[in-house]
């Protein structure tokens, strides 16, 4: 990023290294975040267990709980500085083909809040994402 190149990477946003780097990047770059969340830490645990059963890597339970809380808090802190933010609920179970369509929860950019755009859509925001959506509404109404 320091050389002005475009970058893309995956992060949980749940630790203490990446969020400050992203915040710093917002001062000189157009930073867009696509955040996928789950309804509960328990669902994260179940997905990790399934991944391990399929030969994937494990994550310690306490780390999953820490990251579940910290990732959303870090996203809320970053939110006012981001050029683009899309938040998705990825809690739906996979279908028979192993696919699950994530649910759009929040879409905003510097021009404004694009989703949820109606009271009906706002009422559909899952509980885990409500603090993020409220922060977005407060941030965009203050600017």
C-alpha positions as CSV (number, residue, x, y, z in Angstrom):
1,X,0.0,0.0,0.0
2,X,2.9,2.4,0.7
3,X,3.9,2.1,-3.0
4,X,0.4,3.1,-4.2
5,X,-0.5,-0.3,-5.6
6,X,-4.0,-1.8,-5.2
7,X,-4.2,-4.5,-2.7
8,X,-6.8,-7.0,-1.6
9,X,-6.6,-9.4,1.3
10,X,-8.8,-11.3,3.8
11,X,-8.8,-10.6,7.5
12,X,-11.1,-11.3,10.4
13,X,-10.6,-7.7,11.6
14,X,-10.6,-9.4,15.1
15,X,-7.0,-8.7,16.1
16,X,-5.1,-5.5,16.8
17,X,-2.7,-5.2,13.8
18,X,-4.8,-4.9,10.7
19,X,-7.5,-2.4,11.8
20,X,-5.0,0.4,12.5
21,X,-3.2,-0.2,9.2
22,X,-6.5,0.0,7.4
23,X,-7.4,3.2,9.3
24,X,-4.0,4.7,8.2
25,X,-4.6,3.5,4.6
26,X,-7.9,5.4,4.6
27,X,-6.0,8.7,4.7
28,X,-4.3,8.1,1.4
29,X,-6.2,5.4,-0.4
30,X,-9.8,4.4,-1.3
31,X,-10.5,1.6,1.1
32,X,-13.4,-0.7,0.5
33,X,-14.4,-3.4,2.9
34,X,-16.7,-6.4,2.3
35,X,-17.5,-7.8,5.7
36,X,-19.2,-11.2,6.2
37,X,-20.6,-11.9,9.6
38,X,-22.4,-14.8,11.3
39,X,-25.3,-14.6,13.7
40,X,-23.4,-16.1,16.7
41,X,-20.0,-17.2,17.8
42,X,-21.5,-20.6,18.2
43,X,-22.2,-20.7,14.4
44,X,-18.5,-19.8,13.9
45,X,-17.5,-22.7,16.1
46,X,-19.7,-25.1,14.1
47,X,-18.3,-23.9,10.8
48,X,-14.7,-24.3,12.1
49,X,-15.6,-27.8,13.3
50,X,-16.9,-28.7,9.9
51,X,-13.8,-27.3,8.2
52,X,-11.6,-29.3,10.5
53,X,-13.6,-32.5,9.7
54,X,-13.0,-31.8,6.0
55,X,-9.3,-31.5,6.6
56,X,-9.0,-27.7,7.2
57,X,-7.3,-25.8,9.9
58,X,-8.6,-25.4,13.5
59,X,-9.0,-22.2,15.5
60,X,-9.0,-22.2,19.3
61,X,-12.5,-21.6,20.7
62,X,-11.4,-18.6,22.8
63,X,-10.0,-17.0,19.7
64,X,-13.3,-17.4,17.9
65,X,-15.1,-15.7,20.7
66,X,-12.6,-12.9,20.9
67,X,-12.6,-12.3,17.2
68,X,-16.4,-12.4,17.0
69,X,-16.7,-9.5,19.3
70,X,-13.6,-7.6,18.3
71,X,-14.2,-7.8,14.5
72,X,-17.5,-5.9,14.8
73,X,-16.1,-3.3,17.2
74,X,-13.1,-2.8,14.9
75,X,-15.4,-2.4,11.9
76,X,-17.5,0.2,13.7
77,X,-14.3,2.1,14.5
78,X,-13.2,2.0,10.8
79,X,-16.6,2.8,9.4
80,X,-16.4,6.6,9.3
81,X,-13.1,6.4,7.3
82,X,-14.1,3.8,4.7
83,X,-14.9,4.8,1.1
84,X,-17.1,1.7,0.6
85,X,-18.6,-0.8,3.0
86,X,-20.7,-3.8,2.2
87,X,-21.8,-6.0,5.2
88,X,-23.3,-9.4,4.6
89,X,-25.0,-12.0,6.9
90,X,-23.5,-15.3,6.0
91,X,-25.5,-17.3,8.6
92,X,-27.8,-19.2,6.2
93,X,-27.0,-22.9,6.0
94,X,-25.6,-24.3,2.7
95,X,-28.0,-26.0,0.3
96,X,-27.5,-29.5,-1.1
97,X,-24.9,-28.2,-3.5
98,X,-22.9,-26.6,-0.6
99,X,-23.9,-23.0,-1.5
100,X,-25.5,-20.3,0.6
101,X,-26.4,-16.9,-0.6
102,X,-25.2,-14.2,1.8
103,X,-27.8,-11.6,2.8
104,X,-26.9,-8.0,2.1
105,X,-27.2,-6.1,5.4
106,X,-25.5,-2.8,4.7
107,X,-24.2,-0.9,1.7
108,X,-22.7,2.5,1.9
109,X,-20.1,4.7,0.3
110,X,-19.1,8.3,0.5
111,X,-22.2,9.3,-1.5
112,X,-24.4,7.9,1.3
113,X,-26.2,4.9,2.6
114,X,-27.7,2.7,-0.1
115,X,-29.0,-0.2,1.9
116,X,-31.0,-0.5,4.0
117,X,-33.0,2.1,2.2
118,X,-36.5,1.4,3.6
119,X,-38.0,0.8,7.0
120,X,-38.8,-2.7,5.9
121,X,-35.2,-3.5,5.0
122,X,-34.0,-1.9,8.2
123,X,-36.4,-4.1,10.2
124,X,-34.7,-7.2,8.5
125,X,-31.2,-6.3,9.8
126,X,-30.0,-9.3,11.9
127,X,-29.3,-8.6,15.6
128,X,-25.6,-9.1,15.3
129,X,-25.4,-6.4,12.6
130,X,-27.6,-3.8,14.2
131,X,-24.8,-2.0,16.0
132,X,-22.9,-1.7,12.7
133,X,-26.0,-0.4,10.8
134,X,-26.7,2.1,13.6
135,X,-23.1,3.3,13.5
136,X,-23.4,3.8,9.7
137,X,-26.7,5.7,10.1
138,X,-25.1,7.9,12.8
139,X,-21.9,8.5,10.8
140,X,-23.7,9.3,7.5
141,X,-26.2,11.6,9.2
142,X,-23.4,13.5,10.9
143,X,-21.5,14.1,7.7
